[in-house]
Each structure stands twice: as C-alpha cells, then as structure tokens.
Amino acid sequence: MSTEIWRDVPGFEGLYEVSNRRRIRTVERLITRSNGMPQTIRARIRRLRQRRGGPSVTLVRNGERRSLFVHKLARAAFADEATA
C-alpha cells in the first residue's frame, strides 16, 4: 500500500488539504472568534457527499461556501506530478 500524500487545496491554502487517495482534511489552525476568544480548529477528515458527478465536499473560505468535486480538487493539487 502506498503512502498517503497531502497537498493544499488550490484556492484554500492553509485551510484544507487533499490527498492522493482523494480524501479531504481540515488543516489544524488557531482562529480568533468574533468575541475575541481564540479557538483551535482541529485537523479532521471531511465527510464526502455523493452527487451526480461523483463525491463532493463543501469548503468554506471567508464565510463563502463552495461545493466542489473531490476528483477535480485532487487533479488540481497533483497536476505537477502528472506532467513530471
């Protein structure tokens, strides 16, 4: 079995990562809540939804939600390996 390799999701760097096994995870980070209190966002594997085009995941950046297909995220993150 090969080693799982994680890369930043393009456009969501520092927030989410995608693996060569097409799994999505949240990057652990420290945020400041609206009341000024710090909160640690723990790293975890995201749950995928099955849609007509394949598995998808909803990612959030700056309060904006986007539902994206996992295979497209993986292809974009690992595009440099395909050409090498």
Legacy VTK file of the C-alpha trace (Angstrom):
# vtk DataFile Version 3.0
C-alpha trace
ASCII
DATASET POLYDATA
POINTS 84 float
0.000 0.000 0.000
1.402 3.397 -0.957
1.929 6.299 1.421
-0.799 8.920 1.533
0.485 12.293 0.297
-1.301 15.513 1.316
-1.277 18.794 -0.654
-3.014 22.144 -0.141
-6.331 22.542 -1.964
-5.750 25.258 -4.607
-7.582 28.417 -3.535
-7.951 27.116 0.038
-4.271 27.023 1.080
-3.807 26.766 4.843
-7.442 25.727 5.310
-7.870 22.357 3.597
-5.697 19.607 2.126
-6.417 16.850 -0.399
-4.616 13.516 -0.567
-3.572 11.289 -3.436
-6.286 8.906 -2.132
-8.903 11.616 -2.747
-9.600 12.416 0.885
-10.082 15.971 2.170
-8.998 17.189 5.598
-9.189 20.425 7.553
-5.794 21.904 8.480
-5.313 22.456 12.227
-5.126 26.164 12.967
-5.824 28.804 15.603
-8.541 31.374 14.872
-9.959 34.330 16.781
-13.727 34.193 17.257
-15.953 37.259 16.871
-15.968 37.688 20.672
-12.151 37.886 20.698
-11.582 34.417 22.184
-9.050 32.119 20.475
-10.266 28.755 19.175
-8.295 25.826 17.805
-9.739 24.233 14.681
-8.685 20.582 14.851
-7.467 18.636 11.833
-10.060 16.114 10.688
-11.074 14.181 7.616
-14.094 15.776 5.932
-17.201 13.767 5.158
-17.986 13.499 1.446
-21.384 13.667 -0.238
-22.308 11.614 -3.269
-23.554 13.765 -6.130
-24.376 13.017 -9.723
-20.831 13.891 -10.870
-19.094 11.962 -8.062
-18.040 12.596 -4.459
-18.086 16.243 -3.402
-17.256 18.302 -0.323
-18.331 21.743 0.884
-15.421 24.049 1.730
-15.666 27.471 3.406
-13.355 30.453 2.906
-14.103 33.934 4.288
-17.707 32.923 5.024
-18.311 31.780 1.439
-19.347 28.124 0.944
-18.402 26.194 -2.186
-19.393 22.650 -3.049
-16.614 21.071 -5.122
-15.925 17.667 -6.646
-13.099 15.808 -4.918
-11.595 14.403 -8.127
-11.207 17.937 -9.514
-9.517 19.148 -6.316
-7.103 16.204 -6.382
-6.345 16.733 -10.077
-5.554 20.415 -9.489
-3.375 19.729 -6.420
-1.391 16.919 -8.046
-1.208 18.352 -11.597
2.559 18.846 -11.389
3.096 15.091 -10.760
1.097 14.146 -13.853
3.380 16.181 -16.110
6.637 15.000 -14.463
LINES 1 85
84 0 1 2 3 4 5 6 7 8 9 10 11 12 13 14 15 16 17 18 19 20 21 22 23 24 25 26 27 28 29 30 31 32 33 34 35 36 37 38 39 40 41 42 43 44 45 46 47 48 49 50 51 52 53 54 55 56 57 58 59 60 61 62 63 64 65 66 67 68 69 70 71 72 73 74 75 76 77 78 79 80 81 82 83
